[in-house]
């Protein structure tokens, strides 16, 4: 397992708080990021070839 650390400047941290109030997807950053990674991976040649494998 890999760990990704994100450091936000205070302005971006406040922006994230506001977005989380109105967009449920941003409330769980881990799930949001994993979903985005999976979506983008599915667009790659390797991801397209293993589409039926998961």
N, C-alpha and C positions, 0 to 999 in steps of 0.2 A: 504494500500500500504506500502511496506517495502522499505527502502533506504539502498543501499549497497554502501559503500565508499571504494575506492581502492586507496591506497597510493603507488606510484611507486618510487623506488629509481631513481636518475637521469639517471643511465645507462639504466634501463629498460624503462624509459620514452623516451629516445632517440631511443632505439630499436623499441618501438611502433611507433614512428614517421616514421621510415624507412619502417616498415612493412605496415603502412597505405598508403605509397606512391605507393606500388606495389600490395596490396591486398585490393580491395574495401570492402570486408566483415569487415575489421578492422576499417574502417572509422567511422562507427556508432557502437560504443561499446555496447550501450544499446540493439540494435536490435540483434547484434551478441550473446550477453549473453542470451537474451530471447529465441532465436532460439536453442541454446545449451541446455538450461534448458528444453525446450519442447521436444527435441530429446531424452534426457536422461530420462525424465519422462515417455515418451511413452514406454520405455523399462522396466519400473517397473510393477509389477502385477496390481497395481491400474490404472496405465496409459493404460495398455493393455485392461483392462476391460471397460474403458470409451472411447475407440477409436471412436466408432460411435456417441458418445454423443455431440461432438463439431462440 
